[in-house]
């Protein structure tokens, strides 16, 4: 056994921890002869931002928090978050967390077994850790545990979990979970004596799993991870840490935060290096996100905090409303009550504002005006913090953002520049909504849009959209999940964004890309642009550049199963060599086999699709089909040419069969050039067995059976059934809908792969009177039978059907026409002009919902008409019921598909 004199090494003790930006991270053995300071006097390096902890870094919050408390410090302005932590460094941090590092006795001799190797600097702390039960002597000094130097060994995740639970004094609690499985996929790798502490750490929220539901028990812990573990553990202890105070914000202005705690108030000066967070999130917030009278934790010495955390965002105030009576001497304000007057006291800090939120003098309050008082509820004094006039006429122009639009109640809620919400109504005909030079409808206003609005006599007079709600960001795609995107920005930091509903995927030279076509890789992922909505969700992912080699239809030259090297040639004969490994995504006939089974199929001249970064193959697909666009059909040579996703053109023989919806006994000549197709190959890859034509076709629903999930659709060959049980149903906005919402006679857009339906989209139909038409601009407005104006553009073309004749000039429609408008499968407008009949009313038969008119002559058999349940019956602007019509009334009927949709009484 070797003994050490702590006095002999006292000259090189923890002074390196105390130099602010020049101290060691967590703990490091200082250089010989370095100036020293007592460890307990260590100051935080967080007074300056760690240059290697960028804003948005996943552990930023926890690093700032512990650095502000002096539990961790920096080294020359660096934190080195990705460096591994040794066991002896972790011990010192745990002692600081437990606030017992000062119990170390530097004047006594330290004795440790010779085999138990710890650096001189840490010996006293390791001994203290054994004395305090932070380390278990039997476990740590076991023979198998001393084969390598104990102190310099990298701390593992399970070892840190054990020490974390011990630092909280919850050893007994962990024992209760010792026999339970952890629930992680790598549970078998967890040491038997660590299973209880891992279970408890997870239950307490101190530690989480990694990707793939792994805990990685033997994985080395980084400095950022260790800071996160101990930061979360503070919620499980009652210790009061240095420079840390909890209270309620009583005032927040001019870069100063006044905190009420323990019956008194303290003022803190906020600086450029102060970091702001919330207890509910790990993402940094702005100072403007902190509201007065909310609960916070402030960390920082000498009233200059470097860390502020909102622990309860609910303002600790109560509101009282009443009619103002008078301001009395002695800072008193009186409100009228049922029994007389109620008196409240205010002071110089109380804010008095008018209905517009502008500051006013208390003397400006008018008797009998309605006011709202806010009183704080946390000091016991119930001090009045604000008085606002809530009645009166409002005339103003302001800027803000739209929070909500109530189309029924005709009101808009804005959040103004001061962060306050206010709601005003509009009147049809007196309010203007626009963006730049375009006029908008109230329904076009989007939540989150930045606007400038004018209010006159409490009513909205104008709303101008000054900034759209979408924004874009760019970076390299690192990871992709079903719900999120992880990308690396230009500065090297990573960000996570949640996916919105059905985000649009755009990949150059790929007709109908999907999420699985994106390449995510830490080194060579796609260079992408993300479009984000007002909720910061991804609505579009566009590939700007690819860093990969992508070979479609490459021919195998050789595959060596031992070296796992694959040699291929592209269509021009250029050779490539790729290494296959356990990370290579393998695909054969739509499934993911193991490498050994795929290797046997990589015979000479076998066609494969390969995606690689450098010499590493990230995906390999044994070709069983080609997907692309049909670009040429040569009847003489009996071959066809298709262009695949990477831009290559492949020449293939005529298919043995063609699968195509809507054509009886189709051949290759029935497939239009430019159509997306799938060519299914034979097992030998030398014959195209089936060519599937992918198309979107608009069909009329002849029958709808929601019980069997089937739609009967009309086409030239009769009626076919579509089973919708396993395919998505959406409306034109891309939102999911139910089959019960479809009725026979409606139109649907069906996407087919051959004759197999892939998706169904319900087609919206709008019927009503033409409100405006501009043939030059290609625009049409229709006032539907619900009274709303719907706007259409004919940029994709137009077809006008009138009395069985089809024309393509928008000018053929007039404002006297009643029309039904829909879009075809290609987005072109189909305008069906409703037939019109001038008749004389006879009677209405309620039982059959039929309207009968008087015959023009004895041979007139067209005198009975079915009436739509939603038919618009009116005289001018006055709405009528069908029962109000009387015999011999002159009426005009507008008929759609044999059913009356509008009746105009003359």
Secondary structure, 3 states (H helix, E strand, C coil): CEEEECHHHHHHCHHHHCCHHHCCCCCCCCCCCCCCCCHHHCCCHHHCCCCCCCCCCCCHHHHHHHHHCCCCCCECCECCCCCECEHHHHHHHHHHHHCCHHHCCCCCEEEECCCCCCCHHHHHHHHHHHHCCCCCHHHHCCHHHHCCCCCCCECEHHHHHHHHHHHCCCHHHHHCCCCCCCCCCCHHHCCHHHHHHHHHHHHCCCCCCECCCECCCCCECEHHHHHHHHHHHHHHCCCCCCCEEEEEEEEEECCEEEEEECCEEEEEECCCCCEEEECCCCCCECHHHCCCCCEEEEECHHHCCCEEEEEECCCCEEEEEEEEEEEECCCEEEEEECCEEEEEECCCCCEEECCCCCECCHHHCCCCCEEEEEEECCCCCCCEEEEEECCCCCCEEEEEEEEEEECCCCEEEEEECCCCEEEEEECCCCCEEEECCEECCHHHCCCCCEEEEEEECCEEEEEEEEECCCEEEEEEEEEECCCEEEEECCCCCEEEEEEEEEEEEECCCCCCCCHHHCCCCCCCCCEEEEEECCCCCEEEEEEEECCCEEEEEEEEEEEECCCCEEEEECCCCCEEEEECCCCCEEEECCECCCHHHHHCCCCCCCEEEEEEECCEEEEEEECCEEEEEEEEEECCCCEEEEEECCCCEEEEECCCEEECCCCCCCCHHHCCCCCEEEEEECCCCCCEEEEEEEEEEEEEEEEEECCCCEEEEEECCEEEEEECCCCEEECCCCCECCHHHCCCCCEEEEEEECCEEEEEEECCCEEEEEEEEECCCCEEEEEECCCCEEEEECCCCEEEEECCEEECCHHHCCCCCEEEEEECCCCCEEEEECEEEEEEEEEEECCCCEEEECCCCCCCCCCEEEEEEEEEEEECCEECCHHHCCCCCEEEEEEECCEEEEEEEC
